[in-house]
């Protein structure tokens, strides 16, 4: 199988590339500057501008799949992460729409269409659900900036279905990895014995171990019957206070010092919704299709990741 990956130098894209290569698949990684990144051995780098099919169209002709992960980072890097300015929010949305347009145009121009386009999205699609209601792929869209972004992101490549191409949407939860993302920042206060729940701690966190995230994407790539929306999150979501307790136990630290909502809102502004909002999302369609999670419980997931340090 030949797979083209946009956003292939990010956390998920780079690990997906390595896994596909290990399983003897061909991987094309799109990048604005392929020479700048150390690509996995065996991967082919192709230059793109993030907006058009120029420079990589030829690779689509014999590709089996395109995985579209490209988009400006929502949280950014550093601690505390930079706030969402109007300009930042514009870049978050526009980068995703531009990448979706490029992928769609590439499929339109290809004489030999890929079998599937896997479109990244987020569990934020469902908005904030401040109760114990179970969220599945059939649950309605929520409200808020990230919910609106994910809706438009998903729609950016939806028209490929009119060309006979399967369109798979992966609404990913909080990816647990020690390389980047939420876990290193969440773990930092615990290192100094100052960790605890965020806000009330009652918000549900739909998480997924990085290994299961990559395995799920490859599973959907190889499953001919896969189409439509899939929640990529572990089958056992936890409330933030439960996550904090499990993280403290895994690190051998107490989980006694909460981060008040007002403090997080003061520090992060609107971006505080990332940690204060929640929804009890479940991977119903993914499990119905036969996917088996390697890390279904947060305690085992955290122990595995922290033992990698």
Helices and strands as residue ranges (DSSP letters): E 2-6, H 11-22, E 26-31, G 34-36, E 44-47, H 57-60, E 65-68, H 86-109, E 116-122, G 123-126, E 134-135, H 145-155, G 158-163, E 166-172, E 174-176, H 182-191, E 204-205, E 207-209, H 210-222, E 228-232, E 238-239, H 240-251, H 261-268, G 269-272, H 273-276, E 280-281, H 284-288, H 298-306
